[in-house]
Amino acid sequence: MVKKRRRFRQTTSLAERLAEEAARLRERARNLPPGVEQTLLWRKVRQAETALRIEAWLGSPDAPTPDNVITMLSKSPKKRSLSKPSPST
């Protein structure tokens, strides 16, 4: 028997949910004393804001490609081969 997938229709857009999450996390981080938990919350804020920018970029058909994405892709480390070098005789 195939299990039927439960679908849920979102009432707000992804951008709205990401913005709300970033604002909620930012407020929590401001109320905490400096420490590990605050650092983790600020990291989540940055992730939500980055996701918001990416979502906006992907949603606009005429948006230019960000320069830093191209430079990051061109500077990617080269993969090392897993094969063993042949012994030279």
Summary of the structure (lengths in Angstrom):
residues: 89
radius of gyration: 21.5
end to end distance: 61.3
largest distance: 69.7
contacts: 138
relative contact order: 0.09
helix: 56%
strand: 0%
